[in-house]
Amino acid sequence: MKIVLVGYMGSGKTTVGKELSKYLGFRFLDLDAYIEEKTGMKIAAIFKEKGELFFRKLEHQYLSEVLEKNSEIILSTGGGTPCYSGNMEVISRLTENVFYLRVSIPELVKRLSKEKEHRPLIAHIEEADLPEFFGKHLFERSPFYSLAAHTIASDGAPQDIALKIKSLLR
């Protein structure tokens, strides 16, 4: 069984994925961490030195590799992964257990304003401008996220969200 978690940055994909891994005994893998391990470079450095197009090609390659080579895995994708290179089609073709972890804009502001310096996409944005930035991004990305088989509100405790996902597995 392959389980893929998609959603915006700060939606809890990694935290919930690790919790779900405890309940199911499946390997958990964060796609961004996998890319960093394979390339020996941080995601931010890949963007800066090689550009977004190069990164998106790598991301697509490693996404396909991970899903094709693993039969029991919980995969947390990057926030933009579903939106590029036909990645949602690849994901949906290889598993029906795709979960969009949806978070409200106020909750995203609360979560991400604390860690702006670790998030290159928002590091330069004033805190007062974060709601508008997140709203615009979510508007652009929601058509891709909504292709997931399930949408889960991710404003609660990670353990509760993981149990909800477990109850919906096919």
C-alpha positions as CSV (number, residue, x, y, z in Angstrom):
1,M,0.0,0.0,0.0
2,K,1.3,3.4,-1.0
3,I,0.0,6.5,0.8
4,V,0.8,10.0,-0.4
5,L,0.2,13.2,1.5
6,V,-0.1,16.5,-0.4
7,G,-0.8,20.0,0.8
8,Y,0.6,23.4,1.3
9,M,3.8,24.0,3.3
10,G,3.0,23.9,7.0
11,S,0.0,21.6,6.5
12,G,1.6,18.9,8.6
13,K,2.5,16.4,5.9
14,T,5.7,15.3,7.5
15,T,4.4,15.3,11.1
16,V,1.2,13.4,10.2
17,G,3.2,11.0,7.9
18,K,5.5,10.1,10.8
19,E,2.5,9.5,13.1
20,L,0.8,7.4,10.4
21,S,4.0,5.4,10.0
22,K,3.9,4.5,13.7
23,Y,0.3,3.2,13.3
24,L,0.9,1.2,10.2
25,G,4.5,0.1,10.4
26,F,5.2,1.5,6.9
27,R,8.4,3.3,5.9
28,F,7.9,7.1,6.0
29,L,9.7,9.2,3.4
30,D,9.8,13.0,2.9
31,L,10.3,13.7,-0.8
32,D,12.3,16.9,-0.2
33,A,14.6,15.0,2.2
34,Y,15.0,12.2,-0.4
35,I,16.0,14.7,-3.1
36,E,18.5,16.4,-0.8
37,E,20.0,13.0,0.1
38,K,20.2,11.9,-3.6
39,T,21.7,15.2,-4.8
40,G,23.8,16.1,-1.8
41,M,22.3,19.6,-2.0
42,K,19.7,21.5,0.1
43,I,16.5,22.3,-1.8
44,A,17.1,26.0,-1.4
45,A,20.6,25.6,-2.9
46,I,19.2,23.6,-5.9
47,F,16.7,26.5,-6.5
48,K,19.4,29.1,-6.2
49,E,22.2,27.4,-8.2
50,K,20.3,25.4,-10.8
51,G,16.8,27.1,-10.9
52,E,13.3,25.9,-10.4
53,L,12.9,24.1,-13.7
54,F,15.9,21.9,-12.9
55,F,14.5,21.2,-9.4
56,R,11.0,20.4,-10.8
57,K,12.6,17.8,-13.2
58,L,14.5,16.2,-10.4
59,E,11.4,16.2,-8.2
60,H,9.3,14.5,-10.9
61,Q,12.1,11.9,-11.5
62,Y,12.5,11.1,-7.8
63,L,8.7,11.1,-7.1
64,S,8.2,8.4,-9.8
65,E,11.2,6.5,-8.6
66,V,10.0,6.4,-5.0
67,L,6.5,5.4,-5.9
68,E,7.5,2.7,-8.4
69,K,10.2,1.1,-6.2
70,N,8.2,0.9,-2.9
71,S,5.2,-1.2,-2.2
72,E,4.6,-0.1,1.4
73,I,5.4,3.6,1.9
74,I,4.0,6.8,3.3
75,L,5.3,9.7,1.2
76,S,5.1,13.4,2.1
77,T,5.5,15.6,-0.9
78,G,6.7,19.2,-1.2
79,G,4.0,21.8,-1.2
80,G,4.4,22.5,-4.9
81,T,5.0,18.9,-6.0
82,P,1.4,18.2,-7.1
83,C,1.3,21.3,-9.3
84,Y,4.1,20.5,-11.7
85,S,5.2,18.0,-14.4
86,G,1.9,16.0,-14.2
87,N,2.9,14.8,-10.8
88,M,-0.7,14.4,-9.5
89,E,-1.4,12.2,-12.5
90,V,1.6,10.0,-11.6
91,I,0.6,9.9,-8.0
92,S,-3.0,9.0,-8.7
93,R,-2.0,6.4,-11.2
94,L,0.2,4.6,-8.7
95,T,-2.1,4.8,-5.6
96,E,-5.6,5.6,-4.7
97,N,-4.5,6.6,-1.2
98,V,-3.8,10.2,-1.8
99,F,-4.7,12.7,1.0
100,Y,-4.8,16.5,0.8
101,L,-4.1,17.9,4.2
102,R,-6.0,21.2,4.1
103,V,-5.2,24.0,6.6
104,S,-6.9,27.3,7.0
105,I,-5.0,30.5,6.2
106,P,-5.1,31.7,9.8
107,E,-3.6,28.4,11.0
108,L,-0.9,28.6,8.2
109,V,0.0,32.1,9.4
110,K,0.2,30.8,13.0
111,R,2.4,27.8,12.0
112,L,4.7,29.4,9.5
113,S,5.3,32.8,10.9
114,K,7.4,31.1,13.6
115,E,9.7,29.5,11.0
116,K,9.9,32.0,8.2
117,E,13.7,32.0,8.3
118,H,13.7,28.3,7.4
119,R,11.2,28.7,4.6
120,P,12.9,30.4,1.6
121,L,9.5,31.0,-0.2
122,I,8.3,33.3,2.6
123,A,11.5,34.4,4.4
124,H,11.2,37.9,2.7
125,I,7.5,38.4,3.3
126,E,6.3,40.6,6.1
127,E,4.1,38.8,8.6
128,A,1.2,41.1,7.9
129,D,1.4,40.1,4.2
130,L,1.4,36.3,4.8
131,P,-2.4,35.8,4.7
132,E,-2.7,37.4,1.2
133,F,0.4,35.4,0.0
134,F,-1.0,32.1,1.3
135,G,-4.5,32.9,-0.1
136,K,-3.1,33.5,-3.5
137,H,-0.9,30.4,-3.5
138,L,-3.7,28.2,-2.2
139,F,-6.0,29.6,-4.9
140,E,-3.4,28.7,-7.6
141,R,-2.7,25.3,-6.1
142,S,-6.1,24.1,-5.0
143,P,-7.1,22.6,-8.4
144,F,-4.1,20.3,-8.1
145,Y,-4.6,19.5,-4.4
146,S,-8.3,18.8,-5.0
147,L,-7.4,15.9,-7.3
148,A,-6.4,13.9,-4.2
149,A,-8.8,11.1,-3.4
150,H,-9.4,12.5,0.1
151,T,-9.3,15.9,1.7
152,I,-8.6,16.0,5.4
153,A,-8.8,19.1,7.6
154,S,-5.4,19.4,9.2
155,D,-6.0,21.9,11.9
156,G,-6.1,19.3,14.7
157,A,-3.6,17.1,16.5
158,P,-1.3,15.0,14.2
159,Q,-2.3,11.8,15.9
160,D,-6.0,12.4,15.3
161,I,-5.3,13.3,11.6
162,A,-3.2,10.1,11.2
163,L,-6.0,8.0,12.7
164,K,-8.6,9.6,10.4
165,I,-6.3,8.8,7.4
166,K,-5.9,5.2,8.6
167,S,-9.7,4.8,8.8
168,L,-10.0,5.9,5.1
169,L,-7.4,3.6,3.6
170,R,-8.4,1.2,0.9
